[in-house]
Each structure stands twice: as C-alpha cells, then as structure tokens.
Amino acid sequence: MSVTKHNWTKEEIIAIYNKPMMDLLYEAATIHREQHDPNVVQVSTLLSIKTGGCPEDCGYCPQAARYHTDIKGNDLMTVSQVKAQALRAKSNGSSRVCMGAAWRNVKDGAEFDQVLEMVRTINKLDMEVCCTLGMITENQAQRLAEAGLYAYNHNLDTSEDYYKEIISTRGFEDRLETIENVRKTNVTVCSGGIIGMGESIQDRAGMLVALSTLNPQPESVPINALVAVEGTPMENEKPVAIWEMIRMVATTRIVMPETQVRLSAGRMEMSREGQAMCFFAGANSIFAGDKLLTTPNPDVNEDMKMFETLGLTAQKPFIKVMQRTTVEAEDSQYKTMGEKPKWSRPGHSIERNLEASTKGK
C-alpha cells in the first residue's frame, strides 16, 4: 500500500515523469487502484458567475481586462440564475458545482454576500459546492465554510520559478497564503496548474513539489492543458501532446496517491482513447458541460457516452468528505470585517504580457 509522502524532491519527481511509459502507467495505475475505485469518476460543472474584466495579467487568461480577446464580460449572476444552472448540472450527472468569478481577490460587501447565498443555495440542493474567487483572507474563508462550501480552488498554475514569467500582478506566496487560510477551516483544497505554457519538465516537477509538500496535500488537483486563446500572450503556444498530459497525470497520481486528480482544460483536443489513458493513469475527476469558464469543453452527452464505453460511473456527492451544514447569514458567527488586505504586487514586467496588452483588436 502506497504511503503519502510530503518530502518529494524535484529530482525524484523528474525521475518518475521520465520513466518508460509502460512502467510509469503500471505504477500509477497500481497506486490508483489501491486508493480509489478505478471505475468511478467525480463529475463537476464549472460556472462563470462573473466573467471578464479581471485586473490581473495572467498570460494564459482571456478574462484579463488588458488583453484584447472576444470574451463578453458579465456582471455577477443572481442567486436564482445560479440555482437554475446548478439544477441543470445535477440533472446531467454532476455532483459538484464550481463557481468562478474573475476577481483578483474577494472584497467584503454586497457581491461577496451574494456569493455566500449562492453557496448556501447549492449546498441545500445536496451538491458539493466549490468556489474560485481569487485570494481570500481567513475571515472570508470562515464565512464561506459557514455557508456550506465544500472546496475552494486556488491553482498554483506552475512552479514558483516559472510563475514570474506568467504573472506579474501577484506573487506565488499569495497563492500559498490563500491555501493556508482555507486550511484553517473545514473546506477542502483544490489546487493544481497548467501545462503547455512554455515551461520545462523541471517546472512541472517544481509545481508538483509545491503541491505535494503541503500537509495535508490538496484533496483535488486539476491538471489543465493550456487552451491558447487569441489575444492572450500565449496565443501562439503549441497544444500539449497527449503523452505529456498522460505523464503529468500519472506522475501526479504517484506523488499524491489520495488526491482526486482532475482532467481539466484541454479535453477538446484529446481523443477518447487519450482520455481513457489518463483515467487509467489516475485521473478520476472531470469538468462536464460545454464550457470551462470561457473556453470550449466536450458536450456532456459526449462525456456520458465515453463513460458508458469505458464502464465508468459518476461519483455521488459527499463520498470523500461529509456534507457541510449551512449556517444562515443571520446566524453567522463570522461577520464582514471590511478587510482591505495588502496582497503582493511584485512589480516586475513580462515583455509578452505587455505586448499583448498593447495590441489592437
């Protein structure tokens, strides 16, 4: 039986990543079967509750206000709109709704109160609810936990070394601090990254070192393949080869045996056979629905056909961690503090991000 290890080195992870493919697959699949039911996959629906207009300069993101993409922004959705989408997701087989807002960080006030009500509403539908809202303070994390939040997503994106080549408007340490704030509550952590941004294998290993040395390790680790969007600094990056995706999934499974490894962005470019190899290698979670925030995703009916072909079933909610009790707003122990935290602004510049921001439409 594999034992969760929290002191992986970059060299050890690179050695795993570079193993002969058959050896890598065998080891990963063996660990996967020890820790998980290999025929069960957790299905989530990702919902963009506030799209576009983000002040950050993440080089991969079409929602950054400074880049000239075709993304149509929208204000924060209403609670009733979110409830309708959650019910639709539930009817399509999802056990979790993940709500994403294009914010740098959460700000106390009416909009955050509205998100808290969305969390309460979805939890009462007996669905796991996840949020990705940017950086959050400990008090904000506690308020989300009280509302019934199941998971908070905050991706590290890449290694600490390569991070400064991707983003200049916040620091890597902000990501870790937000995860620490979530860990002070009963909310689970979802944190992963993106491959295909021009990073090296050393950077991929560095990201896995950062994730695997967290104690406890994240309950969910999304592995995204970059979707190169026109108008972003990374619009010309070549698609990630399926073999790289399989290697990354398998390595993640070996390094974080108990974690749910999520096959996330980039599935539109993957064949069913390629996805099947990822499931064999240890992926046991996907996003369903025709869109991931702003980028295309396979149709839910196509996913269900694939599940049928592979003999996979969708995981029921609250299998890994029990359902949270929702505390109503008037009974909340944690009140708004009107916080204005000083999240970092590293101050360096990234040439390709600057170039993309000055290009016309």
LINJOTA-V45903 format. One record per backbone hydrogen bond with DSSP energy under -0.5 kcal/mol. CO is the residue of the C=O (numbers start at 1). NH is the residue of the N-H. E is the energy in kcal/mol with one decimal. If there is no record, write none. Layout:
co=CO nh=NH e=E
co=CO nh=NH e=E
This chain:
co=9 nh=13 e=-2.0
co=10 nh=14 e=-2.5
co=11 nh=15 e=-2.0
co=12 nh=16 e=-1.7
co=13 nh=17 e=-2.7
co=14 nh=18 e=-2.2
co=16 nh=19 e=-1.7
co=20 nh=23 e=-0.5
co=20 nh=24 e=-2.6
co=21 nh=25 e=-2.9
co=22 nh=26 e=-2.1
co=23 nh=27 e=-2.4
co=24 nh=28 e=-2.5
co=25 nh=29 e=-2.9
co=26 nh=30 e=-2.1
co=27 nh=31 e=-2.2
co=28 nh=32 e=-2.6
co=29 nh=33 e=-2.2
co=30 nh=34 e=-1.5
co=31 nh=35 e=-1.7
co=32 nh=36 e=-2.5
co=36 nh=38 e=-0.7
co=37 nh=40 e=-1.7
co=39 nh=313 e=-2.6
co=41 nh=315 e=-2.2
co=42 nh=44 e=-0.5
co=42 nh=286 e=-2.4
co=43 nh=95 e=-2.5
co=43 nh=96 e=-1.1
co=44 nh=288 e=-3.6
co=45 nh=47 e=-0.5
co=45 nh=98 e=-3.1
co=47 nh=49 e=-1.0
co=47 nh=100 e=-2.9
co=49 nh=77 e=-2.4
co=50 nh=102 e=-2.2
co=51 nh=74 e=-1.8
co=54 nh=65 e=-3.1
co=58 nh=61 e=-1.5
co=59 nh=234 e=-1.1
co=60 nh=62 e=-0.5
co=61 nh=64 e=-1.1
co=63 nh=54 e=-2.2
co=64 nh=67 e=-1.5
co=67 nh=69 e=-1.2
co=71 nh=73 e=-0.7
co=74 nh=51 e=-1.1
co=78 nh=82 e=-2.0
co=79 nh=83 e=-2.5
co=80 nh=84 e=-2.1
co=81 nh=85 e=-2.0
co=82 nh=86 e=-2.5
co=83 nh=87 e=-2.4
co=84 nh=88 e=-1.8
co=85 nh=89 e=-2.4
co=86 nh=90 e=-2.6
co=87 nh=91 e=-2.1
co=88 nh=92 e=-1.2
co=89 nh=94 e=-2.4
co=90 nh=93 e=-1.5
co=95 nh=128 e=-2.7
co=96 nh=45 e=-2.5
co=97 nh=99 e=-0.6
co=97 nh=130 e=-2.9
co=98 nh=47 e=-3.2
co=98 nh=100 e=-0.5
co=99 nh=132 e=-2.6
co=100 nh=49 e=-1.8
co=100 nh=50 e=-1.2
co=101 nh=103 e=-2.6
co=104 nh=135 e=-2.0
co=109 nh=113 e=-2.3
co=110 nh=114 e=-1.9
co=111 nh=115 e=-2.0
co=112 nh=116 e=-2.5
co=113 nh=117 e=-1.7
co=114 nh=118 e=-1.7
co=115 nh=119 e=-2.3
co=116 nh=120 e=-2.3
co=117 nh=121 e=-2.3
co=118 nh=122 e=-2.5
co=119 nh=123 e=-2.4
co=120 nh=124 e=-1.8
co=122 nh=125 e=-1.3
co=122 nh=127 e=-1.2
co=123 nh=126 e=-1.7
co=128 nh=97 e=-2.3
co=129 nh=150 e=-2.6
co=129 nh=151 e=-1.7
co=130 nh=99 e=-3.0
co=131 nh=153 e=-2.9
co=132 nh=101 e=-2.1
co=134 nh=133 e=-0.5
co=135 nh=106 e=-2.6
co=137 nh=141 e=-2.1
co=138 nh=142 e=-2.3
co=139 nh=143 e=-2.0
co=140 nh=144 e=-2.0
co=141 nh=145 e=-2.3
co=142 nh=146 e=-2.4
co=143 nh=147 e=-1.6
co=144 nh=148 e=-0.7
co=144 nh=149 e=-2.2
co=145 nh=148 e=-1.1
co=146 nh=327 e=-2.8
co=150 nh=188 e=-2.6
co=151 nh=131 e=-1.5
co=152 nh=190 e=-2.6
co=156 nh=158 e=-2.1
co=157 nh=194 e=-2.6
co=159 nh=163 e=-1.7
co=160 nh=164 e=-0.6
co=162 nh=165 e=-2.1
co=163 nh=166 e=-1.8
co=163 nh=167 e=-2.4
co=166 nh=59 e=-1.8
co=168 nh=347 e=-1.0
co=171 nh=174 e=-1.1
co=171 nh=175 e=-0.8
co=172 nh=175 e=-0.7
co=172 nh=176 e=-1.5
co=173 nh=177 e=-2.4
co=174 nh=178 e=-2.1
co=175 nh=179 e=-2.0
co=176 nh=180 e=-2.3
co=177 nh=181 e=-2.2
co=178 nh=182 e=-2.2
co=179 nh=183 e=-2.2
co=180 nh=184 e=-0.7
co=181 nh=184 e=-0.8
co=182 nh=185 e=-1.9
co=182 nh=187 e=-0.5
co=188 nh=152 e=-2.3
co=189 nh=219 e=-1.0
co=189 nh=220 e=-1.8
co=190 nh=154 e=-2.5
co=192 nh=156 e=-1.6
co=192 nh=157 e=-1.6
co=193 nh=224 e=-2.7
co=195 nh=226 e=-2.7
co=200 nh=204 e=-1.9
co=201 nh=205 e=-2.6
co=202 nh=206 e=-2.3
co=203 nh=207 e=-2.2
co=204 nh=208 e=-1.8
co=205 nh=209 e=-2.3
co=206 nh=210 e=-2.2
co=207 nh=211 e=-2.0
co=208 nh=212 e=-2.9
co=209 nh=213 e=-2.0
co=211 nh=214 e=-1.0
co=219 nh=260 e=-2.8
co=220 nh=191 e=-2.5
co=221 nh=262 e=-2.1
co=222 nh=193 e=-2.1
co=222 nh=224 e=-0.6
co=223 nh=264 e=-1.9
co=224 nh=195 e=-2.9
co=226 nh=228 e=-0.7
co=227 nh=229 e=-0.6
co=229 nh=232 e=-2.0
co=231 nh=68 e=-0.6
co=232 nh=235 e=-1.7
co=234 nh=237 e=-1.7
co=241 nh=244 e=-0.9
co=241 nh=245 e=-1.6
co=242 nh=246 e=-2.6
co=243 nh=247 e=-2.4
co=244 nh=248 e=-2.3
co=245 nh=249 e=-2.5
co=246 nh=250 e=-2.8
co=247 nh=251 e=-2.6
co=248 nh=252 e=-2.2
co=249 nh=253 e=-2.4
co=250 nh=254 e=-2.1
co=251 nh=255 e=-2.4
co=252 nh=256 e=-2.6
co=256 nh=259 e=-0.8
co=259 nh=261 e=-0.7
co=260 nh=221 e=-2.7
co=260 nh=262 e=-0.6
co=261 nh=263 e=-0.6
co=261 nh=284 e=-2.1
co=261 nh=285 e=-0.8
co=262 nh=223 e=-3.2
co=262 nh=264 e=-0.9
co=263 nh=287 e=-0.8
co=264 nh=267 e=-0.8
co=265 nh=225 e=-2.8
co=266 nh=269 e=-1.3
co=267 nh=270 e=-1.5
co=271 nh=275 e=-2.3
co=272 nh=276 e=-2.7
co=273 nh=277 e=-2.0
co=274 nh=278 e=-1.6
co=275 nh=279 e=-2.5
co=276 nh=280 e=-2.4
co=277 nh=281 e=-2.2
co=278 nh=282 e=-0.6
co=278 nh=283 e=-2.6
co=279 nh=282 e=-0.9
co=282 nh=261 e=-0.6
co=284 nh=42 e=-2.6
co=285 nh=263 e=-3.1
co=286 nh=44 e=-2.5
co=286 nh=288 e=-0.5
co=288 nh=46 e=-0.7
co=290 nh=297 e=-1.5
co=291 nh=293 e=-0.7
co=292 nh=294 e=-2.4
co=292 nh=295 e=-2.2
co=295 nh=292 e=-3.3
co=299 nh=303 e=-1.9
co=300 nh=304 e=-2.2
co=301 nh=305 e=-2.0
co=302 nh=306 e=-2.2
co=303 nh=307 e=-2.7
co=304 nh=308 e=-2.2
co=305 nh=309 e=-2.5
co=306 nh=310 e=-2.4
co=307 nh=311 e=-1.0
co=307 nh=312 e=-2.7
co=308 nh=311 e=-0.5
co=313 nh=41 e=-2.6
co=316 nh=319 e=-0.7
co=326 nh=328 e=-0.5
co=328 nh=331 e=-1.3
co=329 nh=332 e=-1.2
co=333 nh=335 e=-0.6
co=341 nh=343 e=-1.3
co=349 nh=351 e=-0.5
co=350 nh=353 e=-0.5
co=350 nh=354 e=-2.3
co=351 nh=355 e=-2.5
co=352 nh=356 e=-2.0
co=353 nh=357 e=-1.7
co=354 nh=358 e=-1.1
co=355 nh=358 e=-0.6
co=355 nh=359 e=-0.8
co=356 nh=68 e=-0.5
